[in-house]
Amino acid sequence: MNSEIKPSRRECERNSLSAANLLHGVEALKKNGYLIVRDVLPREHLMRLKGILDSEWNAFIQSPPAWRGGGKIIGHLGLIPPKTDDFITPEILCNPIVQSIVNGVLGEVVCITGIGGNVNMANSVDQQFHSDLDCPQTDKLMVNIPLGDVDERNGSLELISGTHMSGATGEQRSLRANTANGDVIIRFLHLQHRGKRNPSRHPRHMLGIWQTAMSAERQKTEPFSLAPQTADLL
């Protein structure tokens, strides 16, 4: 099953997928463990965010003490983005089209429990395949938002389809999640994946939004902390 959808112009204007597109997205995500939603986020805003993070990155690498450590060796660092209303907007945090797919998999009541991401440094090396959880948990999804166009030239994500079901790679073939500015990757956290080498001269930034299903039977997970003027987005 093809694991991507491209909302039509009308769907984007209405902020709502057709029943057929929504069903395909939900079923592909459940079956393959990931889904790429094409051209669904505001491109200009994402490029502005990229500019902010590029500036912060350039300031960061000027400080030798902060530059030392394992991240310098493997080339993949954690990212803590600004949590203010000029950065975290409704279109980014809870895009209606993306959220309809998340709800189709996790249920109607979902809590956003964190926002972070990673930086794939210039001239990095391949990570090992890994999952973000020690054991399969079908009540959690990651929404990854690459900032700018991402492919083999600057370290796009590599995934192994279906490994969210068993966790074993076996003979399954990997694939590159190449994306254009405005695309979103939704994946199960226990899907096997890795950051690939970034052969370019510039860092590749990617945001990550953690989404967790809520139910009356489980204790509520507290949402992550936002700046006061942004908290009402949740």
C-alpha positions as CSV (number, residue, x, y, z in Angstrom):
1,M,0.0,0.0,0.0
2,N,1.4,3.4,-1.0
3,S,2.2,5.3,2.2
4,E,1.6,8.8,1.1
5,I,-1.3,11.1,0.3
6,K,-1.4,14.5,-1.3
7,P,-4.5,16.6,-0.3
8,S,-6.2,18.4,-3.1
9,R,-6.4,22.1,-3.3
10,R,-10.0,21.9,-2.2
11,E,-9.2,19.7,0.7
12,C,-6.5,22.1,1.9
13,E,-8.9,25.1,1.5
14,R,-11.5,23.2,3.6
15,N,-8.9,21.8,6.0
16,S,-10.6,18.5,5.7
17,L,-9.7,15.3,3.8
18,S,-12.2,13.4,1.7
19,A,-13.4,10.2,3.2
20,A,-11.4,8.2,0.7
21,N,-8.1,10.1,1.4
22,L,-8.6,9.9,5.1
23,L,-9.2,6.1,5.0
24,H,-6.2,5.6,2.8
25,G,-4.0,7.6,5.1
26,V,-5.1,5.9,8.2
27,E,-4.9,2.4,6.8
28,A,-1.4,3.0,5.2
29,L,-0.1,4.4,8.5
30,K,-1.4,1.4,10.4
31,K,0.0,-1.1,7.8
32,N,3.4,0.4,7.0
33,G,4.1,2.3,10.2
34,Y,4.5,5.7,8.5
35,L,2.7,8.1,6.2
36,I,3.9,11.1,4.2
37,V,1.4,13.9,3.8
38,R,2.4,16.1,0.9
39,D,2.2,19.9,0.8
40,V,0.0,20.4,3.8
41,L,1.9,23.0,5.9
42,P,2.6,26.7,5.1
43,R,5.9,26.8,3.2
44,E,6.8,30.4,4.0
45,H,6.4,29.9,7.8
46,L,8.5,26.7,7.7
47,M,11.3,28.6,5.9
48,R,11.1,31.4,8.4
49,L,11.5,28.8,11.2
50,K,14.5,27.3,9.3
51,G,16.1,30.8,9.2
52,I,15.6,31.1,13.0
53,L,17.2,27.7,13.7
54,D,20.0,28.4,11.2
55,S,20.9,31.6,13.1
56,E,20.8,29.7,16.4
57,W,22.9,27.0,15.0
58,N,25.5,29.4,13.7
59,A,25.7,30.9,17.2
60,F,25.9,27.5,18.8
61,I,28.9,26.3,16.7
62,Q,30.9,29.4,17.7
63,S,31.2,28.1,21.3
64,P,33.8,25.4,21.5
65,P,32.7,24.0,24.9
66,A,29.2,23.5,23.6
67,W,30.5,21.9,20.4
68,R,32.4,19.1,22.1
69,G,31.0,15.7,22.8
70,G,29.3,12.7,21.1
71,G,27.2,14.9,18.8
72,K,30.3,16.1,17.1
73,I,31.3,12.6,16.3
74,I,28.0,11.1,15.1
75,G,26.6,14.3,13.7
76,H,23.0,14.0,15.0
77,L,21.9,16.3,17.8
78,G,18.7,16.9,19.6
79,L,16.7,20.0,18.9
80,I,14.7,22.1,21.4
81,P,12.8,24.7,19.3
82,P,11.5,27.9,20.7
83,K,8.0,27.5,22.2
84,T,6.5,30.9,21.5
85,D,3.4,31.9,19.4
86,D,5.5,33.1,16.5
87,F,7.0,29.7,16.2
88,I,4.3,27.3,17.4
89,T,1.2,28.2,15.4
90,P,-2.0,26.2,15.1
91,E,-1.1,25.2,11.5
92,I,2.2,23.7,12.8
93,L,1.1,22.2,16.2
94,C,-2.3,20.8,15.3
95,N,-2.8,21.1,11.5
96,P,-6.4,19.9,10.9
97,I,-5.6,17.5,8.1
98,V,-2.6,16.0,9.9
99,Q,-4.7,15.8,13.1
100,S,-7.5,14.0,11.4
101,I,-5.2,11.2,10.4
102,V,-3.6,11.0,13.9
103,N,-7.1,10.9,15.4
104,G,-8.1,8.2,12.9
105,V,-5.3,6.0,14.3
106,L,-5.2,7.0,18.0
107,G,-8.8,8.0,18.6
108,E,-10.6,11.2,19.2
109,V,-8.9,12.2,22.4
110,V,-5.2,12.9,21.8
111,C,-2.7,14.8,24.0
112,I,0.4,16.5,22.5
113,T,3.1,15.5,25.1
114,G,6.2,17.1,23.6
115,I,7.8,19.0,20.8
116,G,11.5,18.7,19.9
117,G,13.4,17.4,16.9
118,N,16.9,16.9,15.6
119,V,19.7,18.5,13.7
120,N,21.5,16.4,11.1
121,M,24.9,18.2,10.9
122,A,26.8,18.8,7.8
123,N,29.1,15.9,6.9
124,S,27.5,13.6,9.4
125,V,27.6,9.8,9.3
126,D,24.8,7.2,9.2
127,Q,23.0,6.4,12.5
128,Q,22.3,2.8,13.3
129,F,18.7,1.7,12.8
130,H,16.7,2.2,16.0
131,S,13.3,2.9,17.4
132,D,12.3,5.7,19.7
133,L,10.7,3.3,22.2
134,D,12.0,0.1,23.8
135,C,8.8,-1.8,23.0
136,P,5.8,-1.4,20.7
137,Q,3.2,1.1,21.8
138,T,0.4,1.6,19.5
139,D,-1.0,4.6,21.4
140,K,1.8,7.0,20.4
141,L,2.7,8.7,17.1
142,M,5.4,11.1,16.0
143,V,4.7,13.9,13.6
144,N,8.0,14.9,11.9
145,I,8.2,18.3,10.1
146,P,11.3,18.7,8.0
147,L,12.2,22.4,7.5
148,G,12.9,22.8,3.8
149,D,13.4,20.3,1.1
150,V,15.1,17.1,2.3
151,D,16.5,14.2,0.3
152,E,19.7,12.2,-0.1
153,R,21.6,15.4,-0.7
154,N,21.1,16.6,2.9
155,G,20.3,13.5,5.0
156,S,16.7,12.5,4.6
157,L,15.3,9.9,7.1
158,E,15.6,6.2,6.3
159,L,12.7,4.0,7.4
160,I,12.0,0.2,7.3
161,S,8.3,-0.2,6.5
162,G,6.3,-2.6,8.7
163,T,8.8,-2.8,11.6
164,H,6.4,-1.2,14.0
165,M,4.6,-4.6,14.0
166,S,7.5,-6.8,15.0
167,G,10.5,-4.5,15.5
168,A,12.7,-7.0,13.4
169,T,14.3,-5.7,10.3
170,G,14.9,-9.2,8.7
171,E,15.0,-9.0,4.9
172,Q,12.8,-6.0,4.7
173,R,14.1,-3.2,2.5
174,S,14.6,0.3,3.7
175,L,13.4,3.4,2.0
176,R,14.2,7.1,2.1
177,A,11.5,9.5,3.3
178,N,12.3,12.3,0.9
179,T,10.2,15.3,1.4
180,A,9.6,18.8,0.0
181,N,9.0,21.9,2.1
182,G,5.5,21.7,3.5
183,D,5.4,17.9,3.7
184,V,4.8,16.0,7.0
185,I,5.9,12.5,8.1
186,I,3.7,10.7,10.6
187,R,5.2,7.5,12.1
188,F,4.9,5.1,15.0
189,L,7.6,5.8,17.5
190,H,8.7,2.1,17.5
191,L,9.2,2.0,13.7
192,Q,12.8,1.2,12.8
193,H,14.5,4.3,11.3
194,R,17.7,6.2,11.2
195,G,19.2,9.5,10.3
196,K,21.4,9.2,7.2
197,R,24.6,11.0,6.4
198,N,24.2,14.6,5.4
199,P,26.8,15.2,2.7
200,S,25.8,18.9,2.3
201,R,27.5,21.9,3.9
202,H,24.4,22.9,5.8
203,P,22.5,21.4,8.8
204,R,19.2,19.7,8.2
205,H,16.5,20.6,10.8
206,M,13.5,18.5,11.6
207,L,10.8,19.1,14.2
208,G,9.1,16.3,16.1
209,I,5.7,16.5,17.8
210,W,4.8,13.6,20.2
211,Q,1.1,12.6,20.2
212,T,-0.4,10.2,22.7
213,A,-3.8,8.6,22.9
214,M,-5.8,9.3,26.0
215,S,-8.5,7.1,27.6
216,A,-10.6,7.0,30.7
217,E,-8.7,3.9,31.8
218,R,-5.2,5.4,31.8
219,Q,-3.8,8.3,33.9
220,K,-3.7,11.5,31.9
221,T,-0.3,12.5,30.6
222,E,0.4,16.2,31.2
223,P,1.0,18.2,28.0
224,F,4.3,19.8,27.5
225,S,5.1,23.3,28.7
226,L,4.6,26.2,26.3
227,A,5.1,29.9,26.7
228,P,2.0,31.5,28.3
229,Q,0.8,33.2,25.2
230,T,1.0,29.9,23.3
231,A,-0.6,27.6,25.8
232,D,-4.1,28.2,24.5
233,L,-3.3,26.4,21.3
234,L,-3.7,23.2,23.1
